[in-house]
Amino acid sequence: MEGVTHPRGSAANSAAMSAALSGAVDLSALKARAEANRNQPQAPPAPAAGGEAGASGPPSDAVLEVTEATFQADVVERSLNQLVVVDLWAEWCGPCKQLSPVLERLAGEAGGAWVLAKVDVDANPRIAQLFGAQSIPTIVAIAGGQPVDAFSGALPEPEIRKWLGSLLDALRDRLPGIRAAEEARGPVEEPEDPRFTEAEEAFERGDYAAAQAAYERILDAEPANELAKNALAQVKFTARAESIDPSARAKAEADPKDLDAQLAAADLDIAEQDVEGAFRRLIDVVRRTAGDDRNRVREHLVALFELFDPADERVAKARRDLASALF
């Protein structure tokens, strides 16, 4: 599905699973069998070795034990309203015992935005065959009556959370149950990232070098992390702003060729909320300089842009004015 990111090791990256997800799997194949069995009494599931009910504990509203007889109602029909995540597992499967409890806990936390449909492949081999599962655990996401994504193996919890989040974002407008559950649950606090906590604590105690280093480590690992980029720009500016010479503006007015004074005066303008004045000051300097001096001023100005939302009209206008001054 467009907009969904496959986790590392995803079965959806294999040719066989890609074919299944493109529509080759017909989930209605079990419908006739399900209807034939629906009115027959179902024997209670046999307890697992050691007296346990199964690999992952008792079912809940968010966790369903699905059989061939209930697959049509519990998976296909339910997926018309909410995301259904099918867990193909077996009692003898070690990785299943690692993955299933994680999935059950996340399903419980979701508050109905999605449900977990657990399928014992030994008791329900036709369902495993239906998905063409080559190994277990295999996890298949169902929406609108069809598979939309899948992975195999016991992935780490952060990758599973990312996978589920991508699915919910992509399907929110298609499956009304997702939005309804999220609205009923209310806002959910995101778990704190200890890397950002470290950086923020350093910033709060005034250790700007440590805060800068912490954000740079995040960007080394995640170059596209916009939150870290923005925070790093704020840290660098704050460190500069606290050491600005209060007379910088007077020096800049007295000597337009003093680049250090002009850059410091622009920082002082920003610190005092004269954003347009700071941008205008440096664009004027760009117009009357050349070579390395011009490039130095341009880089300083671009760094100031990063302190603001790119959609800020003051930034948009200054970028246009800078382009005009350069070319």
Residue, then its C-alpha position, 0 to 999 in steps of 0.5 A: m500500500e502506498g504510504v506504508t513503510h515495510p520494516r526490515g525483514s518484512a515478508a512483503n519484500s519477497a516476491a511471493m508476499s508481494a504477489a499476495l498483497s497485490g490481490a492474489v489472495d482471495l480471503s473469500a475462499l474460506k467463506a463457504r467453509a465458514e458458513a458450513n461450519r458456523n452452525q456446528p458446535q465448536a469443541p473448546p480448544a485443547p489446553a497447551a502443554g503445562g495447562e496453559a491456554g495457548a502461546s499468548g494468554p487469554p483473548s480480550d476485546a482487542v485479541l481474537e482467537v480465530t478459526e476457519a469457521t470464524f475467519q470470515a466474520d472476525v477478519v474479513e468483515r471486521s476489516l471493513n471497519q477497522l484494521v485487523v492484524v493476523d498473527l499466524w503462530a504455533e505452540w511449538c514456535g519459539p519466536c512466536k512466543q516472543l512476538s505474540p505478547v508484544l502484539e497483544r499488548l500493543a493491541g490492548e493499547a490501541g483502544g480498538a483502532w486495530v485488533l489482533a486476530k491470532v490463528d494457530v496454524d496447526a489447528n487451521p492449516r487452510i488459513a496459513q495456506l491461504f496466505g502462502a505463509q512459508s514460515i511463522p510467525t507471519i503477521v498480515a495486516i488486513a483492511g477492506g477485506q484484503p491484505v495490505d502489508a505483512f512481515s515475518g519473524a519476531l521484529p523488535e517492538p520499535e519497528i512493530r510500532k513504526w509499522l503499525g503507525s504507518l498502517l494506521d496513518a495510511l488507512r485512517d480515511r478508509l476505515p472509520g473504526i480507526r478514527a472513532a477509536e482514536e477520538a474516543r481514546g483521546p490524545v496519547e502521549e508519545p514515549e519520551d526519546p532518551r536521546f532528546t531527553e539528554a539533549e534537552e536536559a543539557f540545554e536547560r542547565g546551560d550546557y550548550a556544547a553537550a546539547q549540541a553534541a547530543y543533537e548531532r549524535i541523533l542526526d548522525a544516526e538519523p540525518a532526516n530527523e527534522l526535530a533534531k535539526n530544528a533543535l540543533a539550530q536553536v541550540k547554536f543560536t542560543a549559545r551565540a545570543e548569550s554572548i552577543d556584545p550589546s554594542a554590536r548594533a551600534k558598531a554595525e551602524a558605524d561600520p557597514k564593512d565590519l562583517d562580525a558586527q553585522l552578523a552579531a547585530a542580526d543575532l541581536d535583532i532576532a533575540e529582540q524579536d526584530v526578525e524582519g530587521a535581521f533578515r533585511r540587514l543581512i540581505d543588504v550585506v549580501r548585496r554589497t559583498a562578494g566572494d568568501d565574505r558574501n558566502r559567510v553572510r549567506e550561510h549565517l542568514v540561512a542558519l537564521f532561517e532554520l530557527f523558524d517554520p519554513a512556511d513563515e511568510r517572513v522567511a519566504k519573503a527573505r528567501r526570495d530577497l536573498a535569491s534576488a540579491l545573489f543572482 
